[in-house]
Amino acid sequence: MISVVFTAFAAGILFTVNCLVAALCDTRDIPEEKRARLFRIVNIGITALLLTSYFEWLIDFKQPL
């Protein structure tokens, strides 16, 4: 059950962050060559944070992987 809830939560967070990064790129007129790298770095960082949060929740609720 927690996996379904967390997956929906993570998808919403990733979507929101990507929208904010796109707005930042448009506002700051960041070139297309740098946008792909910026999105990659932000998405990897957010994914790492979400994964650590998921594993922390699993440990706290003592549910198997």
Residue pairs with C-beta under 8 A, 6 or more apart in sequence:
2 57
2 58
2 61
2 63
6 53
6 54
6 57
10 50
10 54
13 46
13 50
14 43
14 46
14 47
14 50
17 42
17 43
17 46
18 39
18 42
18 43
21 38
21 39
21 42
24 30
25 35
25 38
30 38
58 65
